[in-house]
Amino acid sequence: ALVSTVSTLRPKSAVRETAKAHGLSDAETERLVKLLPAGWHPDPRRRAKKTLEEVIMEMGDARLRQVLVDAAGIVGQPDHLSVHPGGLVITPGPLTDVVPVQWTVKGFLITQYDHSDVEAIGLPKLDLLGIRALTVLADAAELARRRDPGFRLNAIPLDDAATGDLLARAETIGVFQCESTGAQRTLRQLKARTVQDLATANAFFKPGPALGGMARLFVLRYRGEAPVAYLHPALEPILGRTKGVLIFQEQILRIATEITGLSWQQADFLRRGMSHFGRQEMESMRAAFITGCMRPAPDGPGFTAQQATTLWEQVEPFAGYGFNQGHATAYAGVSYRSAYLKAHFPAEFFAARLADWGGFHHPAIYVAEARRLGIAVHPPHVNQSGRKFALDGERGVWSGERGAESDQSRRDPTAPRSTLWMGLGQVRDLRQAAVRAIIAARRERPFTGLRDLLSRVALQDKEAQHLVQCGALDGLGASRAALLAELKQVQRAGSVQQMAFEFPLEPVEAETPAQRLAWEQRVLGWPVSVTPLEALDGPLPASTALAELPSQPGRPATVAGYRLPGWTGGRGFYFSDGQTFVVAVEREGLAKPSPWQPILARGRWQRDHWGAEWLQVEQTQALP
């Protein structure tokens, strides 16, 4: 069975539950929730600006105050069972002889005990993690072999210059584990170029090093800008690879066993973190740790009392948040191969990334990044697209389905592929059976127009309408508006076969960019062939192109653009002008614009010591 995890009530979920019990409306509940802290961090020095208790004290409405008081009383209480991300247990006999189980909504068994409890009763817990990035790698490698038949993912050079440059610049949107602005900042800080650098960056990005108070010092040492020093010579064999700073869990285990002389059981308790100890246990562990460090030679390292205390102060906050080196290195291998594919096969990489969905970002961000790299991206098309995103050249199409390719691409596997086509499966209300029928019919010959499509594929009225509106018949008629008028004529006649007695259509004025924008947002989920700026009513106001901002840091600038959907992984939002996109950080108190909302942003281009760049937005104005 898979292992469960107990989901507990956090402040916002607790307030929502108590608000229901008190009969608050949805609108009242959301207004109350917005008063709560925006974030949480295990380090009290980095906690949210206000606690729930502080919000209660400031609440003037007695009824709402009672809701918050009740919510504070249930924070941290169990709410429901969820599924552990990768935990699995196997029993020697029937599961129910050992552990209570239950069915999930999706129809598989989970234990009613969480991961710590199944271990407490003696069951070994296996962690089997499935990551979509592996599918992306496999599909991208398959595409790469059609351009380079000898390409093998497990044979790529691990010192590739182009990959190293890409990582050091942190141009890693799409690269596994390296996509958020925080992860990118870490790559720049460490000047990451290799698998080992990525493993270190992976662990360094977790809270452990920061909580140990050694983050900035580690960065300077790793970059060669500060000398490496050790608290005691005995630590050099353990901390040498990480410049004298605790980074990995394995280092905690080695310090505990080799330096302090603790047992492996005590070392593992220490690795798990201080949150597992009561006050008395923690004091006992501290005393044993310091005493062990001070053991005289030859049996011990001979730390002074001050050195032993300092080491404990570094270990205490780090324990429980350190990252496993084996895990970090395995992930780094996936990250490096992702970066290699992006550096050398960008079209193939983004075709696979978009076809397989998943990833840290909204697909619109991957589309924007592909375009920034010079890869054309088009809406679905009945003569080009598969069910998923497809990569095609002049004479070949890859449909996003493993092993699936057109006759043309089989005849010419070296045909250039630099255009991405969105999948037909993305079209709203288009049945899978209809997608299969379109792909099967065009294998005989491409579709020549709307009537040809309707005569060969049985489509519902709404399906045909959505195909036209999203651009899936672009080039097969004068315009989408003309194709929609032709579709109405077919619908009035009852079928394509009844069209013989219809009068010719009058010329139809082409749709506006605003209409195309609205159609694609509704049918596809986001616009592909037109940008919100192109759909504006009237000319664009005078502004600076986003691509010009890096050349004028600190200078006031006005930029026309729109927010892309999704989260950067840190502060701010992704801001695009249709040609490129950047991170924009709004000043405190300034609301983020809605996704796709065209705005005029006034601000300055900023660059920090580590090479991170962003647009600091001081003022925004909505464009009509």
Order of alpha helices (4+ residues) and beta strands (2+ residues): beta-alpha-alpha-alpha-alpha-beta-beta-beta-alpha-beta-alpha-alpha-alpha-alpha-alpha-alpha-alpha-alpha-alpha-alpha-alpha-alpha-alpha-alpha-beta-beta-beta-alpha-beta-alpha-alpha-alpha-alpha-alpha-beta-beta-beta-beta-beta
